[in-house]
Amino acid sequence: MAKATIIRRIPPVPIAIAVGLVNLVIGLILGIINALNALRINKLIDVIATYAGVSATNILPLKYPSAAILIVAYPISGFIIGFLGTLIVAAVYNWVAKKNPIKLELK
């Protein structure tokens, strides 16, 4: 039979940093993917506008600076949201765990 381990407290800041860093990496990957898609959409709009005889710069300005913003903004916002969300959840758990801690059975 396994012995039950009780989780009475989770240190909020270390776990929030860990989750924030994971979200930062995921945000970097998603930022690169979305930046590449934005550039592809921009290219497609240029082609369609050329066939329509319209200047594409008047339609949708998704040039390189906005792609760079996606690559920077996704990881930063992912870290901030992941950090703050986990910090709040860990703090609430520590408050709730005073009466109702999690019991784990480890082998």
C-alpha positions in Angstrom: 0.0 0.0 0.0 1.3 3.5 -0.9 1.8 6.1 1.7 -0.3 9.3 1.3 1.5 12.5 0.9 -0.3 15.7 1.8 0.4 18.9 -0.2 -0.3 21.7 2.3 1.4 24.6 0.5 2.7 25.4 -3.0 5.3 28.1 -3.2 3.6 30.7 -5.5 6.6 32.5 -7.0 8.8 29.6 -8.1 5.8 27.8 -9.7 4.6 31.0 -11.3 8.1 31.6 -12.8 8.2 28.1 -14.2 4.7 28.3 -15.8 5.5 31.8 -17.1 8.7 30.5 -18.8 6.8 27.6 -20.3 4.2 30.1 -21.7 7.1 32.3 -22.9 8.5 29.4 -25.0 5.0 28.5 -26.4 4.4 32.2 -27.1 7.6 32.4 -29.0 6.7 29.5 -31.2 3.2 30.8 -31.8 4.5 34.3 -32.4 6.9 33.0 -35.1 4.1 30.9 -36.7 1.6 33.9 -36.7 4.3 36.3 -38.0 5.0 33.9 -40.9 1.2 33.7 -41.6 0.9 37.4 -41.4 3.6 37.8 -44.0 2.0 35.2 -46.2 -1.4 36.9 -46.0 0.3 40.2 -46.8 1.9 38.6 -49.9 -1.5 37.2 -50.9 -3.1 40.6 -50.5 -0.4 42.1 -52.7 -1.0 39.6 -55.4 -4.8 40.0 -55.3 -4.5 43.8 -55.2 -2.2 43.7 -58.2 -4.7 41.7 -60.2 -7.4 44.1 -59.1 -5.3 47.2 -60.1 -5.3 48.6 -56.6 -2.3 49.5 -54.4 -2.1 46.9 -51.6 -0.6 49.4 -49.2 -4.0 51.1 -49.0 -5.7 47.8 -48.1 -3.9 46.2 -45.2 -0.5 47.3 -43.9 0.9 44.0 -42.5 4.6 44.6 -43.3 7.7 43.4 -41.4 7.3 45.6 -38.3 4.0 44.0 -37.3 5.5 40.5 -37.8 8.4 41.5 -35.5 5.8 42.8 -33.0 4.1 39.4 -33.0 7.3 37.6 -32.3 8.1 39.9 -29.4 4.5 40.4 -28.0 3.4 36.8 -27.9 6.2 35.5 -25.6 6.0 38.6 -23.3 2.2 38.4 -22.9 2.4 34.6 -22.5 4.9 35.0 -19.6 3.0 37.8 -17.9 -0.4 36.0 -18.2 1.1 32.6 -17.2 3.0 34.1 -14.2 0.1 36.1 -12.8 -2.5 33.4 -13.4 -0.4 30.8 -11.7 0.5 33.1 -8.9 -3.2 33.7 -8.2 -4.0 30.0 -8.4 -1.2 29.0 -6.1 -2.2 31.7 -3.6 -5.8 30.6 -3.6 -4.7 26.9 -3.3 -2.6 27.8 -0.2 -5.6 29.5 1.3 -8.0 26.6 0.5 -5.4 23.9 1.5 -5.5 25.0 5.1 -8.8 23.1 5.4 -8.7 20.8 2.4 -5.2 19.8 1.3 -4.6 17.5 -1.6 -3.6 13.9 -0.7 -1.4 12.0 -3.1 -0.6 8.4 -3.0 3.0 7.8 -4.2 4.6 4.5 -4.9 
